Amino acid sequence: MIIVFGSNVLDIFFEQPNLPPKDTALFLDSHQEAPGGKGANQAVAAARAGSEVRFFGALGEGGHGRQMFKNLSKCGVDVSGIQFLEMPSGLATIFVDETDGTHRVVVSQGANLKAKQSTIPDTLLNDKTIVLLQGELPIEETERLIVRAKKRGAQTVLNFAPATAQLSENLLNNLDYIIVNEHEANLLGKALDLDTANKADFSKTLKSKYNLTTIITLGPDGSVVCTEEETINIPSLKIKPIDTIGAGDAHAGYFCAALDQGKSFETALKWASVAGSLACTSIGAQSAVPEKIDVMNQMDAIEISRAPITPEKTAASI
């Protein structure tokens, strides 16, 4: 089972690459609305990949909150752990450049900032559970859950997005996996005073220092991760991106689902890469998460490459 402690945000999409100048208005013919939030997106991805998923977080009592609650339930996610609060739900405005699929996002966190990890019972945290978290909820609550889950034998996975908080040594030492993109890796490295110029070396350093498996996504170049023995490069599919907004969430959700279903680490990386790539071919976050059959049909297109890690020479060994 996968426990997701994360955010719910209603996404409002505008196909417009730039904001209007000050004191002017820009009129568009239409817009799109879709449930989002990194936590909800990843929960939907994991459920779509075939895993049992339980979601914990907070929503507002208004119509937006009820809309997102119903949507998660329809997507096969257990929503019994969601709290409803007397305040607005999270809301995001997303400006999409339809020429290359890139985007600009403004987010109001709303009820997400009041989510409490204590709503997750200890009985759900065990060696058969994967706990998946992101960077959108208060870091204090996130850290408490990571430590509590790890202590009870659960696997802990953090998609550190956005990378706006300071991660403590305690948090890092209790994580099994961290997933970051290039920008997030650079911010994390800066906070830890570590060099991130070579992303494979950065992954290797975090593995050595914290026993933390660090997966770094590289956009169209796929992803890289170091184990104790080797560097693994995972390519992405060759696709024409339409909207990249949910790619990282599809990647994280499918990665956890593969582990939850007893797949190998290599297979989990391939599931994640295919899902993240396919998510770029449709508009939206949750709506763009691919079906499992579509991911499976593209698995043979991913050819992983490996390079052994050679022990570093020391002055004493020369």
BABADO-112004 format. One record per residue (C-alpha): residue number from 1; x, y, z. Coordinates in pm, whole numbers, plus 50000, padded with zeros to 5 digits. Layout:
BEGIN
<node num="NUM" X="X" Y="Y" Z="Z"/>
...
END
This chain:
BEGIN
<node num="1" X="50000" Y="50000" Z="50000"/>
<node num="2" X="50108" Y="50357" Z="49930"/>
<node num="3" X="50035" Y="50636" Z="50178"/>
<node num="4" X="50046" Y="50983" Z="50020"/>
<node num="5" X="50066" Y="51280" Z="50254"/>
<node num="6" X="50037" Y="51575" Z="50021"/>
<node num="7" X="49866" Y="51872" Z="49867"/>
<node num="8" X="49543" Y="51922" Z="49676"/>
<node num="9" X="49524" Y="52221" Z="49442"/>
<node num="10" X="49270" Y="52316" Z="49177"/>
<node num="11" X="49465" Y="52402" Z="48860"/>
<node num="12" X="49336" Y="52672" Z="48625"/>
<node num="13" X="49514" Y="52662" Z="48287"/>
<node num="14" X="49556" Y="52950" Z="48045"/>
<node num="15" X="49719" Y="52886" Z="47708"/>
<node num="16" X="49918" Y="53207" Z="47725"/>
<node num="17" X="50298" Y="53217" Z="47765"/>
<node num="18" X="50328" Y="53564" Z="47921"/>
<node num="19" X="50142" Y="53769" Z="48179"/>
<node num="20" X="49994" Y="54101" Z="48063"/>
<node num="21" X="50180" Y="54426" Z="48152"/>
<node num="22" X="50084" Y="54613" Z="48468"/>
<node num="23" X="49747" Y="54786" Z="48472"/>
<node num="24" X="49628" Y="54603" Z="48161"/>
<node num="25" X="49390" Y="54314" Z="48103"/>
<node num="26" X="49430" Y="54014" Z="47876"/>
<node num="27" X="49111" Y="53848" Z="47749"/>
<node num="28" X="49119" Y="53485" Z="47636"/>
<node num="29" X="48842" Y="53284" Z="47474"/>
<node num="30" X="48853" Y="53007" Z="47734"/>
<node num="31" X="49048" Y="52826" Z="48005"/>
<node num="32" X="49062" Y="52479" Z="48156"/>
<node num="33" X="49013" Y="52364" Z="48515"/>
<node num="34" X="49157" Y="52044" Z="48656"/>
<node num="35" X="49231" Y="51899" Z="49000"/>
<node num="36" X="49601" Y="51915" Z="49083"/>
<node num="37" X="49850" Y="51954" Z="49364"/>
<node num="38" X="50164" Y="51741" Z="49364"/>
<node num="39" X="50036" Y="51508" Z="49635"/>
<node num="40" X="49702" Y="51445" Z="49464"/>
<node num="41" X="49870" Y="51408" Z="49123"/>
<node num="42" X="50111" Y="51145" Z="49255"/>
<node num="43" X="49832" Y="50960" Z="49436"/>
<node num="44" X="49636" Y="50940" Z="49110"/>
<node num="45" X="49946" Y="50821" Z="48923"/>
<node num="46" X="50014" Y="50545" Z="49176"/>
<node num="47" X="49648" Y="50435" Z="49169"/>
<node num="48" X="49643" Y="50440" Z="48789"/>
<node num="49" X="49953" Y="50220" Z="48799"/>
<node num="50" X="49754" Y="49960" Z="48993"/>
<node num="51" X="49848" Y="50018" Z="49359"/>
<node num="52" X="49627" Y="50062" Z="49663"/>
<node num="53" X="49663" Y="50428" Z="49760"/>
<node num="54" X="49544" Y="50616" Z="50067"/>
<node num="55" X="49562" Y="50996" Z="50067"/>
<node num="56" X="49599" Y="51223" Z="50369"/>
<node num="57" X="49583" Y="51601" Z="50352"/>
<node num="58" X="49350" Y="51899" Z="50393"/>
<node num="59" X="49085" Y="52069" Z="50179"/>
<node num="60" X="48858" Y="52368" Z="50224"/>
<node num="61" X="48484" Y="52327" Z="50282"/>
<node num="62" X="48393" Y="52514" Z="49961"/>
<node num="63" X="48302" Y="52383" Z="49620"/>
<node num="64" X="48660" Y="52354" Z="49498"/>
<node num="65" X="48747" Y="52127" Z="49788"/>
<node num="66" X="48447" Y="51902" Z="49733"/>
<node num="67" X="48527" Y="51887" Z="49362"/>
<node num="68" X="48883" Y="51768" Z="49431"/>
<node num="69" X="48767" Y="51520" Z="49696"/>
<node num="70" X="48521" Y="51357" Z="49454"/>
<node num="71" X="48781" Y="51349" Z="49179"/>
<node num="72" X="49039" Y="51162" Z="49389"/>
<node num="73" X="48776" Y="50910" Z="49490"/>
<node num="74" X="48673" Y="50856" Z="49127"/>
<node num="75" X="49040" Y="50795" Z="49043"/>
<node num="76" X="49052" Y="50501" Z="49286"/>
<node num="77" X="49224" Y="50676" Z="49578"/>
<node num="78" X="49104" Y="50617" Z="49935"/>
<node num="79" X="49014" Y="50969" Z="50054"/>
<node num="80" X="48889" Y="50882" Z="50402"/>
<node num="81" X="49193" Y="51051" Z="50557"/>
<node num="82" X="49129" Y="51397" Z="50411"/>
<node num="83" X="49039" Y="51674" Z="50658"/>
<node num="84" X="48793" Y="51948" Z="50563"/>
<node num="85" X="48871" Y="52291" Z="50710"/>
<node num="86" X="48686" Y="52623" Z="50715"/>
<node num="87" X="48924" Y="52800" Z="50479"/>
<node num="88" X="48992" Y="52808" Z="50102"/>
<node num="89" X="49137" Y="52507" Z="49926"/>
<node num="90" X="49462" Y="52535" Z="49734"/>
<node num="91" X="49442" Y="52709" Z="49396"/>
<node num="92" X="49694" Y="52742" Z="49110"/>
<node num="93" X="49693" Y="52956" Z="48797"/>
<node num="94" X="49906" Y="52803" Z="48522"/>
<node num="95" X="50016" Y="52985" Z="48208"/>
<node num="96" X="50116" Y="52733" Z="47939"/>
<node num="97" X="50334" Y="52815" Z="47638"/>
<node num="98" X="50181" Y="52589" Z="47375"/>
<node num="99" X="50489" Y="52616" Z="47151"/>
<node num="100" X="50711" Y="52410" Z="47382"/>
<node num="101" X="50492" Y="52291" Z="47671"/>
<node num="102" X="50670" Y="52496" Z="47938"/>
<node num="103" X="50469" Y="52679" Z="48202"/>
<node num="104" X="50457" Y="52954" Z="48466"/>
<node num="105" X="50266" Y="52881" Z="48786"/>
<node num="106" X="50127" Y="53089" Z="49074"/>
<node num="107" X="49998" Y="52882" Z="49369"/>
<node num="108" X="49790" Y="52973" Z="49674"/>
<node num="109" X="49837" Y="52689" Z="49923"/>
<node num="110" X="49521" Y="52746" Z="50128"/>
<node num="111" X="49418" Y="52449" Z="50343"/>
<node num="112" X="49731" Y="52255" Z="50248"/>
<node num="113" X="49930" Y="52458" Z="50501"/>
<node num="114" X="49713" Y="52315" Z="50781"/>
<node num="115" X="49754" Y="51947" Z="50689"/>
<node num="116" X="49863" Y="51733" Z="50986"/>
<node num="117" X="50059" Y="51410" Z="50962"/>
<node num="118" X="49914" Y="51299" Z="51296"/>
<node num="119" X="49593" Y="51209" Z="51110"/>
<node num="120" X="49779" Y="50905" Z="50970"/>
<node num="121" X="49742" Y="50616" Z="51219"/>
<node num="122" X="50049" Y="50419" Z="51325"/>
<node num="123" X="49877" Y="50099" Z="51217"/>
<node num="124" X="49918" Y="50201" Z="50851"/>
<node num="125" X="50294" Y="50251" Z="50885"/>
<node num="126" X="50471" Y="49919" Z="50851"/>
<node num="127" X="50709" Y="49721" Z="50630"/>
<node num="128" X="50437" Y="49673" Z="50368"/>
<node num="129" X="50383" Y="50047" Z="50327"/>
<node num="130" X="50549" Y="50309" Z="50107"/>
<node num="131" X="50508" Y="50667" Z="50230"/>
<node num="132" X="50525" Y="50923" Z="49948"/>
<node num="133" X="50567" Y="51294" Z="50024"/>
<node num="134" X="50647" Y="51617" Z="49841"/>
<node num="135" X="50774" Y="51966" Z="49919"/>
<node num="136" X="50440" Y="52151" Z="49914"/>
<node num="137" X="50329" Y="52085" Z="50273"/>
<node num="138" X="50493" Y="52237" Z="50585"/>
<node num="139" X="50836" Y="52077" Z="50618"/>
<node num="140" X="50792" Y="52020" Z="50993"/>
<node num="141" X="50492" Y="51793" Z="50932"/>
<node num="142" X="50672" Y="51619" Z="50647"/>
<node num="143" X="50978" Y="51549" Z="50861"/>
<node num="144" X="50772" Y="51415" Z="51150"/>
<node num="145" X="50599" Y="51169" Z="50922"/>
<node num="146" X="50923" Y="51056" Z="50753"/>
<node num="147" X="51086" Y="50984" Z="51089"/>
<node num="148" X="50775" Y="50812" Z="51228"/>
<node num="149" X="50727" Y="50600" Z="50915"/>
<node num="150" X="51091" Y="50496" Z="50896"/>
<node num="151" X="51091" Y="50398" Z="51263"/>
<node num="152" X="50795" Y="50168" Z="51200"/>
<node num="153" X="50957" Y="49998" Z="50901"/>
<node num="154" X="50792" Y="50178" Z="50608"/>
<node num="155" X="50981" Y="50287" Z="50297"/>
<node num="156" X="51004" Y="50664" Z="50268"/>
<node num="157" X="51009" Y="50856" Z="49940"/>
<node num="158" X="51032" Y="51235" Z="49904"/>
<node num="159" X="50980" Y="51414" Z="49576"/>
<node num="160" X="51145" Y="51737" Z="49691"/>
<node num="161" X="50937" Y="51970" Z="49476"/>
<node num="162" X="50929" Y="52257" Z="49516"/>
<node num="163" X="51270" Y="52268" Z="49684"/>
<node num="164" X="51194" Y="52570" Z="49901"/>
<node num="165" X="51255" Y="52430" Z="50251"/>
<node num="166" X="51568" Y="52337" Z="50441"/>
<node num="167" X="51603" Y="51961" Z="50481"/>
<node num="168" X="51753" Y="51861" Z="50815"/>
<node num="169" X="52013" Y="51590" Z="50868"/>
<node num="170" X="51748" Y="51398" Z="51063"/>
<node num="171" X="51510" Y="51402" Z="50768"/>
<node num="172" X="51776" Y="51299" Z="50517"/>
<node num="173" X="51896" Y="51013" Z="50736"/>
<node num="174" X="51541" Y="50875" Z="50756"/>
<node num="175" X="51471" Y="50888" Z="50382"/>
<node num="176" X="51509" Y="50588" Z="50153"/>
<node num="177" X="51460" Y="50774" Z="49822"/>
<node num="178" X="51460" Y="51137" Z="49712"/>
<node num="179" X="51351" Y="51247" Z="49365"/>
<node num="180" X="51455" Y="51588" Z="49232"/>
<node num="181" X="51488" Y="51758" Z="48896"/>
<node num="182" X="51800" Y="51950" Z="48795"/>
<node num="183" X="51685" Y="52280" Z="48944"/>
<node num="184" X="51579" Y="52115" Z="49271"/>
<node num="185" X="51908" Y="51925" Z="49285"/>
<node num="186" X="52098" Y="52252" Z="49255"/>
<node num="187" X="51898" Y="52412" Z="49537"/>
<node num="188" X="51942" Y="52106" Z="49758"/>
<node num="189" X="52314" Y="52095" Z="49688"/>
<node num="190" X="52351" Y="52463" Z="49769"/>
<node num="191" X="52170" Y="52416" Z="50101"/>
<node num="192" X="52394" Y="52119" Z="50188"/>
<node num="193" X="52710" Y="52291" Z="50057"/>
<node num="194" X="52765" Y="52017" Z="49799"/>
<node num="195" X="52877" Y="52044" Z="49437"/>
<node num="196" X="52600" Y="51967" Z="49186"/>
<node num="197" X="52778" Y="52039" Z="48857"/>
<node num="198" X="52787" Y="51667" Z="48782"/>
<node num="199" X="52447" Y="51524" Z="48871"/>
<node num="200" X="52569" Y="51164" Z="48886"/>
<node num="201" X="52841" Y="51262" Z="49133"/>
<node num="202" X="52584" Y="51451" Z="49341"/>
<node num="203" X="52364" Y="51141" Z="49353"/>
<node num="204" X="52667" Y="50937" Z="49453"/>
<node num="205" X="52756" Y="51182" Z="49732"/>
<node num="206" X="52408" Y="51169" Z="49887"/>
<node num="207" X="52414" Y="50790" Z="49870"/>
<node num="208" X="52748" Y="50782" Z="50050"/>
<node num="209" X="52669" Y="51050" Z="50308"/>
<node num="210" X="52309" Y="50963" Z="50399"/>
<node num="211" X="52255" Y="50616" Z="50245"/>
<node num="212" X="51997" Y="50804" Z="50039"/>
<node num="213" X="51910" Y="50683" Z="49690"/>
<node num="214" X="51887" Y="51005" Z="49487"/>
<node num="215" X="51706" Y="51002" Z="49153"/>
<node num="216" X="51770" Y="51317" Z="48947"/>
<node num="217" X="51541" Y="51376" Z="48651"/>
<node num="218" X="51697" Y="51554" Z="48354"/>
<node num="219" X="51399" Y="51645" Z="48137"/>
<node num="220" X="51436" Y="51510" Z="47783"/>
<node num="221" X="51767" Y="51347" Z="47886"/>
<node num="222" X="51592" Y="51107" Z="48123"/>
<node num="223" X="51731" Y="51059" Z="48474"/>
<node num="224" X="52038" Y="50943" Z="48663"/>
<node num="225" X="52086" Y="50764" Z="48996"/>
<node num="226" X="52379" Y="50608" Z="49178"/>
<node num="227" X="52366" Y="50294" Z="49387"/>
<node num="228" X="52658" Y="50177" Z="49598"/>
<node num="229" X="52795" Y="49984" Z="49301"/>
<node num="230" X="52702" Y="50171" Z="48984"/>
<node num="231" X="52571" Y="50477" Z="48805"/>
<node num="232" X="52244" Y="50414" Z="48622"/>
<node num="233" X="52127" Y="50633" Z="48333"/>
<node num="234" X="51763" Y="50601" Z="48231"/>
<node num="235" X="51660" Y="50767" Z="47903"/>
<node num="236" X="51322" Y="50925" Z="47844"/>
<node num="237" X="51093" Y="50848" Z="47551"/>
<node num="238" X="51141" Y="51049" Z="47235"/>
<node num="239" X="50824" Y="51258" Z="47238"/>
<node num="240" X="50705" Y="51605" Z="47138"/>
<node num="241" X="50602" Y="51774" Z="47465"/>
<node num="242" X="50270" Y="51953" Z="47481"/>
<node num="243" X="50255" Y="52031" Z="47855"/>
<node num="244" X="50524" Y="51932" Z="48108"/>
<node num="245" X="50324" Y="52028" Z="48418"/>
<node num="246" X="50255" Y="51676" Z="48552"/>
<node num="247" X="50561" Y="51488" Z="48431"/>
<node num="248" X="50741" Y="51475" Z="48765"/>
<node num="249" X="50428" Y="51362" Z="48947"/>
<node num="250" X="50361" Y="51079" Z="48702"/>
<node num="251" X="50727" Y="50978" Z="48740"/>
<node num="252" X="50712" Y="50968" Z="49122"/>
<node num="253" X="50374" Y="50793" Z="49140"/>
<node num="254" X="50469" Y="50517" Z="48897"/>
<node num="255" X="50809" Y="50469" Z="49064"/>
<node num="256" X="50644" Y="50406" Z="49401"/>
<node num="257" X="50374" Y="50187" Z="49247"/>
<node num="258" X="50637" Y="49962" Z="49089"/>
<node num="259" X="50816" Y="49920" Z="49421"/>
<node num="260" X="50484" Y="49862" Z="49597"/>
<node num="261" X="50403" Y="49584" Z="49350"/>
<node num="262" X="50733" Y="49407" Z="49412"/>
<node num="263" X="50910" Y="49513" Z="49093"/>
<node num="264" X="51287" Y="49553" Z="49080"/>
<node num="265" X="51452" Y="49891" Z="49126"/>
<node num="266" X="51547" Y="49892" Z="48756"/>
<node num="267" X="51189" Y="49821" Z="48652"/>
<node num="268" X="51063" Y="50097" Z="48882"/>
<node num="269" X="51299" Y="50342" Z="48714"/>
<node num="270" X="51171" Y="50238" Z="48372"/>
<node num="271" X="50805" Y="50265" Z="48477"/>
<node num="272" X="50878" Y="50613" Z="48608"/>
<node num="273" X="51060" Y="50726" Z="48294"/>
<node num="274" X="50790" Y="50607" Z="48056"/>
<node num="275" X="50509" Y="50753" Z="48269"/>
<node num="276" X="50684" Y="51089" Z="48303"/>
<node num="277" X="50746" Y="51105" Z="47929"/>
<node num="278" X="50390" Y="51015" Z="47832"/>
<node num="279" X="50251" Y="51271" Z="48078"/>
<node num="280" X="50411" Y="51545" Z="47865"/>
<node num="281" X="50196" Y="51454" Z="47566"/>
<node num="282" X="49866" Y="51579" Z="47713"/>
<node num="283" X="49738" Y="51896" Z="47881"/>
<node num="284" X="49690" Y="51888" Z="48258"/>
<node num="285" X="49840" Y="51709" Z="48554"/>
<node num="286" X="49610" Y="51427" Z="48665"/>
<node num="287" X="49437" Y="51408" Z="48329"/>
<node num="288" X="49775" Y="51356" Z="48160"/>
<node num="289" X="49883" Y="51065" Z="48382"/>
<node num="290" X="49902" Y="50765" Z="48146"/>
<node num="291" X="49716" Y="50440" Z="48192"/>
<node num="292" X="49924" Y="50141" Z="48303"/>
<node num="293" X="49871" Y="49957" Z="47974"/>
<node num="294" X="50016" Y="50252" Z="47782"/>
<node num="295" X="50322" Y="50253" Z="48008"/>
<node num="296" X="50373" Y="49880" Z="47970"/>
<node num="297" X="50352" Y="49909" Z="47591"/>
<node num="298" X="50648" Y="50148" Z="47588"/>
<node num="299" X="50878" Y="49968" Z="47832"/>
<node num="300" X="51093" Y="49813" Z="47560"/>
<node num="301" X="51180" Y="50162" Z="47433"/>
<node num="302" X="51378" Y="50234" Z="47752"/>
<node num="303" X="51731" Y="50093" Z="47743"/>
<node num="304" X="51909" Y="50157" Z="48072"/>
<node num="305" X="52287" Y="50204" Z="48072"/>
<node num="306" X="52519" Y="50138" Z="48366"/>
<node num="307" X="52870" Y="50230" Z="48467"/>
<node num="308" X="53045" Y="50073" Z="48767"/>
<node num="309" X="53157" Y="50305" Z="49046"/>
<node num="310" X="53528" Y="50272" Z="49100"/>
<node num="311" X="53670" Y="50335" Z="49447"/>
<node num="312" X="53832" Y="50675" Z="49479"/>
<node num="313" X="54207" Y="50667" Z="49523"/>
<node num="314" X="54341" Y="50819" Z="49843"/>
<node num="315" X="54686" Y="50958" Z="49908"/>
<node num="316" X="54766" Y="50652" Z="50120"/>
<node num="317" X="54687" Y="50412" Z="49834"/>
<node num="318" X="54905" Y="50587" Z="49575"/>
END
